[in-house]
Amino acid sequence: MTQGSYAAIREFAVCGRDAGLHGIAAGPDGALWFTLVDDGRVGALAPDGRVALHHPGPLLRGPSAITAGPDGALWFTAFHGDAIGRITPRGDAGRFPAPGGGGPCGIAAGPDGALWFTVQRTGRIGRVTPDGHVTEHPLPAPAAMPSAITAGPDGAMWFTLHRGDAVGRITPGGSVTVHPLPTEGSAPAGIAAGPDGALWFTATGTGHIGRISTSGKVTEFPLPDPDAGPHAIVSGPGGDLWFTERGTAHVGRITPEGRIDEHPLPTAGCGPLGIAPGPDGALWVTLRTGAIARVTPG
C-alpha cells in the first residue's frame, strides 16, 4: 500500500454545502451529471466548467444514484419520491413510480436494454424499460438493504446487500442468488465490474475492498484505516478500480492484483461519495462540501 499522491486533483464548486451532492455519471453530451439529494435537483457540469441545475419536479424527491441510459438520457433514483427519474441532456424530465414505496437507491443499465435498480426499504430489485414499464423482484431477505447495482460480465446484474453482509446476483429472468461475505459487519456498499472478469465492492463497515468471482469466491483487501468508510467504486482507466473513502477523505485505487494506493483530497473532511470515469480519462468525485473533484491518474 502506498499513501501519497500520484494523481493531480482539482475541485469545482457546483452547489451549496447543504444541497446534498451525491451521485455522478458521465452523460452522452460530454458533461458530468450529478444529483442533489437534499435540494431535489439534478445538475450537469459541462466540459467548459459551466454548471446547469434542473428541478425534475416535486414528485422526484431525493435524487440519489444516476446513470446513463441506452436511450441517450440520464436515469436516476428518487429515494424519497419512490420513483425512477429520467432526464434528457436538455433538461426534460419524466417520472416512473416504483411500486410499494420502497425507496429506490442504486441504478445501472443492464445488458437487456433496461435500467435495473435496488429498492432498499422493501428488499427488491427493480427493472424499468426505456418506455417506462416497471417490474420488481423480491429478495429472499427483505431487510438486507440492497444498495448499489452493476452489470456483470456474465449477463446478470450484481448488487450489494448492505445489512445482509452479502453480494447478490439476478438474471434478466429474475432468478436471484445470494453470496454471503466471510467477514461479519462488512456492510457492502458500492459495486463495479472489474477488468478481470470479477465484481469488486466496497465494505464500508470493515474498511476493505472485496473481489467476488462470478462463481462466488470472495477475496478481501484491507485498507490501512479500518474506519476509512469506502463507499463507491468504479472501473477506471488503466485497468484499475477507483473508490471513495468517506471517513478519511481519500480517493483510492486498487489494481486487479490487490495493490492499493490512496490519494488525499485537498479539503479535509469533504466526505467523498460518488465517483465516475469521465470522457477526459479522469475520475470525477462528488464531495459533501458541494464540490466535484477531478482526479487525474498519474
C-alpha positions in Angstrom: 0.0 0.0 0.0 1.3 3.4 -0.9 -0.1 6.6 0.7 0.7 9.7 -1.2 -0.4 11.4 -4.4 0.3 10.0 -7.8 -2.8 11.9 -9.1 -3.5 15.6 -9.8 -6.7 16.8 -8.1 -8.7 19.9 -8.7 -12.1 20.8 -7.2 -15.0 22.6 -8.9 -17.8 24.2 -6.8 -21.2 23.2 -8.2 -23.7 23.8 -5.3 -24.0 24.8 -1.7 -22.9 22.5 1.2 -26.4 21.8 2.2 -27.6 20.7 -1.2 -26.6 17.0 -0.6 -24.3 16.4 -3.6 -24.4 12.7 -4.1 -24.4 10.6 -7.3 -22.4 11.2 -10.5 -22.3 9.8 -14.0 -20.9 10.8 -17.4 -23.6 11.8 -19.9 -23.8 11.4 -23.6 -23.3 15.2 -24.0 -19.8 15.1 -22.5 -21.0 16.6 -19.2 -20.8 15.1 -15.8 -24.3 14.7 -14.4 -24.9 14.7 -10.6 -27.7 14.6 -8.1 -28.5 16.8 -5.2 -30.4 14.6 -2.8 -31.4 17.2 -0.3 -32.1 20.0 -2.8 -34.1 17.8 -5.1 -32.2 18.8 -8.2 -30.1 17.2 -10.9 -27.2 19.1 -12.3 -24.6 18.9 -15.1 -21.0 20.1 -15.1 -20.1 20.9 -18.7 -16.5 20.4 -20.1 -16.1 24.2 -20.1 -16.9 24.4 -16.4 -20.4 25.7 -16.7 -23.0 24.3 -14.3 -26.7 23.8 -15.1 -29.2 22.8 -12.4 -32.5 21.2 -13.2 -35.5 20.7 -11.0 -37.2 17.5 -12.2 -40.3 18.1 -10.2 -41.7 17.7 -6.7 -42.6 14.1 -7.2 -38.9 13.2 -7.8 -37.7 14.0 -4.3 -34.3 12.8 -3.1 -32.5 12.1 -6.4 -29.7 9.7 -5.4 -27.9 7.4 -7.9 -27.6 8.4 -11.5 -26.5 6.5 -14.7 -26.5 7.0 -18.4 -29.3 5.0 -20.1 -29.3 3.3 -23.5 -31.7 6.0 -24.9 -29.4 9.0 -24.6 -30.9 10.2 -21.3 -29.8 10.1 -17.7 -31.8 7.9 -15.3 -31.8 8.3 -11.5 -33.4 7.0 -8.4 -35.7 9.3 -6.4 -35.3 7.8 -3.0 -37.8 10.0 -1.2 -40.2 10.2 -4.1 -40.3 6.4 -4.5 -39.8 6.7 -8.3 -37.3 6.4 -11.1 -36.5 9.6 -12.9 -35.4 10.2 -16.5 -33.8 13.5 -17.7 -32.6 14.4 -21.1 -29.4 16.4 -21.7 -31.8 19.4 -22.5 -33.3 19.0 -19.0 -36.7 17.5 -19.9 -37.7 15.1 -17.1 -40.0 12.1 -16.7 -41.1 10.1 -13.7 -41.9 6.3 -13.3 -43.3 5.3 -10.0 -41.7 2.4 -8.2 -44.4 0.2 -6.6 -44.7 -0.2 -2.9 -42.9 2.9 -1.6 -39.6 1.1 -1.1 -37.0 3.8 -1.5 -35.1 3.1 -4.8 -31.4 3.5 -4.3 -28.8 2.2 -6.8 -29.4 2.1 -10.6 -27.4 0.8 -13.6 -28.0 0.0 -17.2 -28.4 -3.7 -17.9 -27.4 -5.8 -21.0 -31.0 -6.2 -21.9 -31.6 -2.6 -22.7 -33.4 -1.8 -19.4 -32.4 0.0 -16.3 -32.1 -2.1 -13.1 -32.4 -0.6 -9.6 -32.4 -1.6 -6.0 -35.3 -0.9 -3.6 -33.9 -0.6 -0.1 -36.8 -0.5 2.3 -38.7 -3.4 0.9 -35.7 -5.5 -0.3 -36.4 -5.8 -4.0 -34.6 -5.5 -7.3 -36.5 -3.4 -9.9 -36.3 -3.1 -13.7 -37.6 -0.3 -15.9 -37.6 -0.3 -19.6 -36.9 3.0 -21.6 -40.6 3.3 -22.3 -41.4 3.2 -18.5 -42.6 -0.4 -17.8 -41.6 -1.2 -14.2 -41.3 -4.7 -12.7 -39.8 -5.8 -9.3 -38.4 -9.0 -8.0 -38.4 -9.7 -4.2 -35.2 -10.8 -2.5 -35.0 -13.7 0.0 -34.3 -11.3 2.9 -36.4 -8.2 2.7 -34.4 -6.4 5.4 -31.0 -6.9 3.8 -31.0 -3.4 2.3 -29.9 -3.8 -1.4 -27.8 -0.8 -2.2 -25.6 -0.4 -5.4 -26.1 -2.4 -8.5 -24.0 -3.0 -11.7 -24.0 -5.1 -14.8 -21.7 -8.2 -14.5 -19.6 -9.8 -17.2 -21.9 -12.9 -17.1 -25.1 -11.2 -18.4 -26.5 -10.8 -14.9 -26.9 -7.8 -12.6 -24.9 -7.8 -9.3 -25.7 -5.9 -6.2 -24.7 -5.3 -2.6 -26.8 -6.2 0.4 -25.7 -3.6 2.9 -27.3 -5.0 6.0 -27.2 -8.6 4.8 -23.3 -8.7 4.5 -23.7 -10.3 1.1 -23.5 -9.8 -2.6 -26.4 -10.8 -4.8 -26.9 -11.7 -8.4 -30.1 -11.5 -10.5 -30.5 -12.8 -14.0 -32.6 -11.0 -16.7 -35.3 -13.5 -15.9 -35.4 -12.6 -12.2 -33.5 -15.6 -10.7 -31.7 -14.5 -7.6 -28.5 -15.9 -6.0 -27.1 -14.5 -2.7 -23.4 -14.9 -1.8 -22.7 -14.3 1.9 -19.5 -12.5 2.7 -16.9 -14.1 5.0 -16.5 -11.0 7.3 -19.3 -10.1 9.6 -20.2 -6.5 9.6 -18.8 -5.8 6.2 -21.7 -3.6 5.2 -21.0 -3.7 1.4 -22.0 -0.5 -0.4 -20.6 0.1 -3.9 -20.0 -2.5 -6.6 -18.5 -2.5 -10.1 -17.4 -4.9 -12.7 -13.6 -5.1 -12.9 -11.4 -5.6 -16.0 -10.5 -9.1 -14.7 -14.0 -10.6 -15.1 -14.8 -10.3 -11.4 -17.0 -7.9 -9.4 -15.4 -5.5 -6.9 -17.1 -4.0 -4.0 -16.5 -1.7 -1.0 -17.0 -2.9 2.6 -18.0 0.2 4.5 -18.3 -1.5 7.9 -14.9 -3.1 8.0 -12.8 -0.9 5.7 -11.8 -3.2 3.0 -12.2 -3.7 -0.8 -13.6 -7.0 -1.8 -13.5 -9.1 -5.0 -16.0 -11.7 -5.9 -15.8 -14.0 -8.9 -18.8 -14.9 -10.9 -18.7 -18.3 -9.2 -18.9 -16.6 -5.7 -15.3 -16.8 -4.5 -14.5 -13.8 -2.3 -11.1 -12.2 -1.7 -10.7 -9.3 0.7 -8.1 -6.5 0.6 -8.0 -4.4 3.9 -7.4 -0.7 3.8 -4.8 0.9 6.2 -7.5 2.5 8.2 -10.5 0.3 9.1 -12.6 3.4 9.6 -11.9 4.7 6.0 -15.5 4.1 5.1 -15.1 3.1 1.4 -18.3 3.9 -0.4 -18.5 4.0 -4.2 -16.2 2.1 -6.7 -15.8 2.2 -10.4 -13.6 0.6 -13.1 -11.2 3.4 -14.2 -8.5 4.0 -16.8 -5.5 1.8 -17.0 -7.3 -1.4 -15.8 -7.5 -0.3 -12.2 -10.5 0.3 -9.9 -11.1 3.6 -8.0 -13.1 4.2 -4.9 -14.1 6.9 -2.4 -13.2 6.9 1.3 -15.8 8.9 3.2 -14.1 8.5 6.6 -10.6 9.6 5.6 -11.4 12.0 2.6 -9.3 10.0 0.2 -9.7 8.6 -3.2 -8.2 5.1 -3.5 -7.0 2.9 -6.3 -6.7 -0.8 -6.4 -5.1 -3.0 -9.1 -6.6 -6.3 -10.1 -3.7 -7.9 -8.1 -4.8 -6.1 -5.0 -2.2 -3.3 -4.7 -3.7 -0.2 -3.1 -2.7 3.4 -3.1 -4.6 6.3 -1.6 -4.8 10.0 -2.6 -5.8 12.6 -0.1 -8.3 15.2 -1.3 -7.4 18.8 -0.8 -10.3 19.6 1.5 -10.2 17.8 4.9 -13.4 16.2 5.9 -15.0 16.6 2.5 -16.8 13.3 2.6 -16.3 11.9 -0.9 -19.3 9.9 -2.1 -19.9 9.2 -5.8 -17.2 8.5 -8.4 -17.4 8.1 -12.1 -14.9 8.0 -15.0 -15.2 11.0 -17.3 -14.8 11.3 -21.1 -11.5 13.0 -20.5 -9.9 10.0 -18.8 -10.1 11.5 -15.3 -12.1 10.3 -12.3 -14.8 12.7 -11.0 -15.8 12.6 -7.4 -18.8 14.2 -5.5 -18.0 15.9 -2.2 -20.4 16.7 0.6 -18.9 20.2 0.6 -20.7 21.0 -2.7 -17.8 20.5 -5.0 -16.8 17.9 -7.6 -13.2 16.8 -7.6 -11.4 15.9 -10.8 -8.7 13.2 -10.2 -6.2 12.7 -13.0 -4.4 9.4 -12.6 -0.6 9.7 -12.6 
